[in-house]
Amino acid sequence: MDFTLPEDVRAAQAMFRDFVKNEVEPIADKMDKEEYFPHDVLQKAAELGMLGVPFPEEYGGTGLGMLGYCVMNEELAYSSPAFGTIVGAHVGIAAKSIHVGGTPEQKEKYLKPMSEGKLLGAFALTEPTAGSDAAGIKTTAKRTDGGFLLNGSKIWITNGGVADVYVVYANLLPSDNDRGGVTAFIVEKSFPGFKLGAIEHHMGIRGSSTAELFFEDCEVPEENLLGNPGMGFAYAMKTLDGGRLGLGAGCVGMAQRCMHMSQDFAKQRVQFGQPIIKQQAIQFKLADMATQIEAARLMVYQAAWMDDNGMRITKHSAMVKLFCSQMCNQVAYDAVQVHGGMGYMTDYPVERFYRDARITEIYEGTSEIQKVVIAMQLQRERR
């Protein structure tokens, strides 16, 4: 067993770290306070190949696979979980959907420019009545001559309002030619009948744009059917397997930053005549943080390695999402506690990370849903 990162991933990690330090860190606070969407910095990331990290070079990617993608997400979230969310939604679930189910022509038309940063993507699955119950979507698709008409709505779509391309999941109405069921479509923002709804405002990751989408007889050409009719749910679940790994890696990065901020603060803060880092109560919190972060990172890297080697990761990705998000929230909580009253003030970044961490147990499947997935996979393994 070799626990070292491959040489190409280590080299990329150094590049990611420099990019984050020089480009993301300077705008992280602005993104939060002003709900600023960093188009310019996102373009710089694209120029470095960061929007195509897990994909093959033939489609504009760097070929670093899921492991490289997770390493990148860890570095991004160390500075700005909001920026990491933007990239994750674009790469990990929008572009990934096309990589999973797309034809060679669709990959050339959409995946390649998405990898190169020429198109920004979003993943549109969640609806007002279909969150955890992803199969319960009400948006419909009906066949027409030469294409489909989509009707319905989506909520809480990350990159909504700024994306150029949306991977939309809808129930295909039964016909003589297909079996219906959840089906995926590639929808461009310029398609007739596509409308943008309200832009949401959230507690954390405030630089990430989240919007409602409406489809009113939205015209989608035949060639924009993603994969096979009725296979949309399977594509979505496979995509989310990888997306959850990226999210878990982001949780590791967030927690690592919280621990580092806690260490630095504890060295400077003096109480009872000495820095509080000399107090056993603080030392124990730091020790717990470090142990949980290390365990989470190993879980992420193992699952990413499995994915890169063609293994099924449904159970492992759910475990990663569950463990890493809970770990991240606990570390952020303890980091605020180490900072005391200072940690409650907006002058200290730890307050922002505390708010940013909360969403990680909710989006891309709540902690409760991850437990359902894990339990189902355990039962299948016993058959």
C-alpha positions in Angstrom: 0.0 0.0 0.0 1.3 3.4 -1.0 -0.2 6.4 0.7 1.8 9.1 -1.1 0.2 11.2 -3.8 1.4 10.5 -7.4 4.0 12.9 -8.7 1.7 14.6 -11.1 -1.0 15.2 -8.4 1.7 16.6 -6.0 2.8 19.0 -8.7 -0.8 20.1 -9.3 -1.4 20.5 -5.6 1.5 23.0 -5.4 0.0 24.9 -8.3 -3.5 24.8 -6.7 -2.0 26.1 -3.5 -0.2 29.0 -5.2 -3.4 29.9 -7.1 -5.5 29.9 -4.0 -3.0 32.1 -2.1 -2.6 34.6 -4.8 -6.0 34.7 -6.4 -8.7 33.3 -4.1 -7.6 34.4 -0.6 -7.6 38.1 -1.5 -11.3 38.0 -2.6 -12.6 35.4 -0.1 -13.9 38.0 2.4 -15.4 40.2 -0.4 -17.3 37.2 -1.8 -18.9 36.6 1.6 -19.7 40.3 2.5 -20.9 41.4 -0.9 -22.2 38.1 -2.4 -19.6 38.7 -5.1 -19.3 36.2 -7.9 -15.7 36.1 -9.1 -16.0 35.7 -12.9 -12.4 37.0 -13.4 -10.8 34.6 -10.9 -12.8 31.7 -12.2 -11.4 32.5 -15.7 -7.9 32.4 -14.3 -8.6 29.0 -12.8 -9.8 27.8 -16.2 -6.6 29.0 -17.8 -4.6 26.8 -15.4 -6.8 23.8 -16.3 -8.5 23.7 -13.0 -12.0 23.4 -14.5 -11.1 20.1 -16.3 -9.0 18.4 -13.7 -10.8 15.0 -13.6 -11.5 14.7 -17.3 -9.5 13.2 -20.2 -7.2 15.5 -22.1 -9.2 14.8 -25.3 -12.1 16.8 -23.7 -10.0 19.6 -22.4 -9.1 18.0 -19.1 -5.9 17.4 -17.3 -6.4 13.7 -16.8 -5.7 13.9 -13.0 -8.8 11.9 -12.2 -10.9 12.0 -9.1 -7.9 12.0 -6.8 -6.6 15.2 -8.5 -10.0 16.7 -8.3 -10.3 16.0 -4.6 -6.9 17.5 -3.9 -7.9 20.6 -5.8 -11.2 20.9 -3.8 -9.3 20.6 -0.5 -7.0 23.5 -1.5 -9.9 25.7 -2.7 -12.0 25.3 0.4 -9.1 26.0 2.6 -9.4 29.6 1.5 -13.0 30.0 0.2 -15.7 27.3 0.5 -17.8 29.5 -1.7 -15.3 29.5 -4.5 -14.9 25.7 -4.0 -18.7 25.3 -4.3 -18.8 27.2 -7.6 -16.0 25.0 -9.0 -17.6 21.9 -7.5 -21.0 22.5 -9.0 -19.4 23.2 -12.4 -16.9 20.4 -12.5 -18.1 17.8 -10.1 -21.8 17.5 -11.0 -22.6 19.6 -14.1 -19.6 18.6 -16.4 -19.4 15.2 -14.7 -23.0 14.5 -15.8 -22.1 15.0 -19.4 -18.9 12.9 -18.9 -21.0 10.1 -17.4 -23.9 10.0 -19.9 -23.0 12.1 -22.9 -22.3 11.1 -26.4 -18.9 11.8 -28.0 -20.6 14.7 -29.9 -22.1 16.1 -26.7 -18.7 15.9 -24.9 -17.0 17.7 -27.8 -19.7 20.4 -27.9 -20.2 20.9 -24.1 -17.7 19.0 -21.9 -14.6 20.3 -23.7 -15.6 24.0 -23.5 -16.7 23.5 -19.9 -13.3 22.1 -19.1 -11.7 25.0 -20.8 -13.8 27.6 -19.0 -15.6 28.8 -22.1 -19.0 27.6 -20.7 -20.1 27.5 -17.0 -22.3 24.7 -15.9 -25.0 23.9 -13.4 -26.8 20.8 -12.2 -30.6 21.1 -12.0 -32.2 18.2 -10.1 -33.8 19.6 -6.9 -37.4 20.8 -6.9 -39.8 22.2 -4.3 -41.3 18.7 -3.7 -38.2 16.7 -4.6 -35.1 17.2 -2.5 -34.1 14.1 -0.6 -36.6 12.2 -2.7 -34.7 12.8 -6.0 -36.9 10.4 -7.9 -40.0 12.4 -7.1 -39.4 15.2 -9.5 -42.4 16.8 -11.2 -40.7 18.6 -14.1 -41.9 16.9 -17.3 -40.5 16.4 -20.8 -42.7 15.7 -23.7 -41.6 14.6 -27.2 -42.2 16.9 -30.1 -41.1 16.8 -33.7 -37.3 17.1 -33.5 -37.0 17.5 -29.8 -38.7 18.0 -26.4 -40.7 20.5 -24.4 -39.8 20.9 -20.7 -42.3 22.2 -18.1 -41.6 22.6 -14.4 -39.3 24.3 -12.0 -36.1 23.8 -10.0 -34.9 25.4 -6.8 -31.6 26.0 -5.0 -29.5 25.5 -8.2 -25.9 26.3 -7.6 -24.4 28.6 -10.3 -28.0 29.4 -11.3 -28.2 32.7 -13.0 -24.6 32.7 -14.1 -24.3 29.3 -15.8 -24.4 29.0 -19.6 -25.4 25.3 -19.6 -27.8 23.4 -17.3 -28.1 19.6 -16.9 -31.8 19.3 -16.2 -33.6 16.2 -15.0 -37.2 15.7 -15.9 -39.8 12.9 -16.2 -40.2 11.9 -19.8 -43.8 11.4 -20.6 -44.5 7.9 -21.9 -44.8 7.4 -25.7 -44.6 4.6 -28.2 -40.9 5.0 -28.5 -39.5 5.0 -25.0 -40.3 3.8 -21.5 -40.4 7.2 -19.9 -38.9 7.9 -16.4 -36.4 10.4 -15.2 -34.3 11.6 -18.2 -31.5 14.1 -18.4 -31.2 17.0 -20.9 -28.6 19.6 -21.7 -30.3 23.0 -21.6 -28.6 26.2 -22.8 -29.7 29.4 -21.1 -30.8 30.8 -24.5 -33.3 28.0 -25.2 -36.8 29.4 -25.7 -38.9 28.8 -22.5 -36.0 28.8 -20.1 -36.5 31.4 -17.4 -34.5 32.5 -14.4 -36.3 32.9 -11.1 -35.3 34.4 -7.8 -31.7 34.6 -6.7 -31.4 33.2 -3.2 -29.5 34.6 -0.2 -27.9 32.2 2.2 -26.3 32.0 5.6 -22.9 30.8 4.2 -21.0 30.3 0.9 -22.5 33.7 0.0 -20.3 34.2 -3.1 -22.0 31.2 -4.7 -25.0 32.1 -6.8 -28.1 30.1 -6.1 -31.3 30.5 -8.1 -34.7 29.2 -9.0 -35.3 28.0 -12.6 -38.5 27.8 -14.6 -39.3 25.8 -17.8 -42.3 26.9 -19.7 -42.6 24.9 -22.9 -38.8 25.1 -22.9 -37.6 23.8 -26.3 -34.8 21.3 -26.2 -33.5 19.7 -29.5 -33.3 16.0 -29.9 -29.5 16.0 -29.8 -29.5 17.5 -26.3 -31.1 14.4 -24.8 -28.3 13.3 -22.4 -27.8 9.6 -22.8 -30.7 7.2 -23.0 -34.4 7.9 -22.1 -35.2 6.8 -18.6 -31.6 6.6 -17.5 -31.5 10.1 -15.9 -31.8 8.9 -12.3 -29.0 6.4 -12.7 -26.8 9.2 -14.3 -27.6 11.6 -11.5 -26.7 9.0 -8.8 -23.5 8.1 -10.4 -22.6 11.8 -10.8 -23.4 12.5 -7.2 -21.1 9.7 -6.1 -18.2 11.7 -7.4 -19.7 15.0 -6.4 -19.8 13.8 -2.8 -16.1 13.0 -2.8 -15.3 16.5 -4.0 -17.5 17.9 -1.3 -15.9 15.7 1.3 -12.5 16.9 0.2 -13.7 20.5 0.6 -14.8 19.7 4.1 -11.2 18.6 4.8 -9.8 21.8 3.5 -12.3 23.9 5.5 -11.5 22.0 8.7 -7.7 22.2 8.1 -8.1 26.0 7.9 -10.2 26.2 11.0 -7.5 24.2 12.9 -4.7 26.4 11.6 -6.6 29.5 12.6 -7.2 28.0 16.1 -3.5 27.2 16.5 -2.4 30.7 15.5 -5.0 32.4 17.8 -4.2 30.1 20.7 -0.5 31.1 20.5 -1.3 34.8 20.7 -4.2 34.9 23.1 -2.9 35.2 26.7 -5.1 34.3 29.7 -4.0 33.5 33.3 -0.5 34.7 32.4 0.2 32.4 29.5 -0.9 31.7 25.9 -4.0 29.6 25.9 -2.3 27.0 23.7 -0.6 25.9 26.9 -3.9 25.1 28.5 -4.8 21.4 28.3 -8.4 22.2 27.4 -7.2 23.9 24.2 -4.6 21.3 23.5 -7.3 18.6 23.6 -9.5 20.4 21.1 -6.6 20.8 18.7 -5.7 17.1 19.1 -9.3 16.1 18.3 -9.4 18.4 15.3 -6.1 17.0 13.9 -7.2 13.4 14.4 -10.6 13.9 12.7 -9.1 15.8 9.8 -6.6 13.1 9.1 -9.2 10.3 9.3 -11.4 12.3 6.9 -8.6 12.9 4.4 -7.7 9.2 4.3 -11.4 8.3 3.6 -11.5 10.8 0.7 -8.3 9.7 -0.9 -9.2 6.0 -0.6 -12.6 6.5 -2.2 -11.0 8.7 -4.9 -8.4 6.0 -5.7 -11.2 3.5 -5.9 -13.1 5.6 -8.4 -10.0 6.2 -10.5 -9.5 2.4 -10.6 -13.0 1.7 -11.8 -14.5 0.4 -8.5 -18.0 1.1 -7.3 -18.0 3.9 -4.7 -21.7 4.4 -3.8 -21.2 3.3 -0.2 -17.8 4.9 0.2 -18.9 8.2 -1.3 -21.9 8.3 1.1 -19.6 7.5 4.0 -17.2 10.3 2.9 -20.0 12.8 2.6 -21.5 11.8 6.0 -18.2 11.7 8.0 -16.5 14.6 6.4 -19.4 17.0 6.7 -20.0 16.1 10.3 -16.3 16.4 11.1 -16.1 19.8 9.4 -19.0 21.2 11.4 -17.6 19.9 14.7 -14.1 21.4 13.9 -15.7 24.7 12.9 -17.7 24.7 16.1 -14.6 24.0 18.2 -12.6 26.6 16.3 -15.1 29.3 17.3 -15.0 28.1 20.9 -11.2 28.3 20.9 -11.5 31.9 19.7 -14.1 32.7 22.3 -15.8 36.0 21.9 -13.4 36.9 19.0 -14.8 33.9 17.1 -18.3 35.4 17.1 -17.1 38.6 15.5 -17.1 39.1 11.7 -13.6 40.5 11.8 -12.3 37.0 12.2 -12.5 34.5 9.3 -13.4 31.7 11.6 -16.9 33.2 11.9 -17.3 32.9 8.1 -16.1 29.3 8.0 -18.5 28.4 10.8 -21.4 29.6 8.6 -20.0 28.1 5.5 -19.6 24.7 7.1 -23.3 24.3 7.9 -24.4 23.6 4.3 -22.1 20.7 4.0 -24.5 18.4 5.9 -27.4 19.5 3.6 -26.5 19.9 0.0 -25.8 16.9 -2.4 -27.7 14.8 0.0 -28.3 15.4 3.7 -26.5 13.4 6.4 -29.7 11.4 7.0 -29.9 10.5 3.3 -26.2 9.4 3.4 -27.1 7.0 6.2 -30.0 5.6 4.1 -27.6 5.0 1.2 -25.0 3.4 3.4 -27.6 1.1 5.0 -29.0 0.1 1.6 -25.5 -0.7 0.3 -24.7 -2.8 3.4 -27.8 -4.9 2.8 -26.9 -5.5 -0.9 -23.4 -6.6 0.2 -25.0 -9.3 2.5 -27.1 -10.9 -0.2 
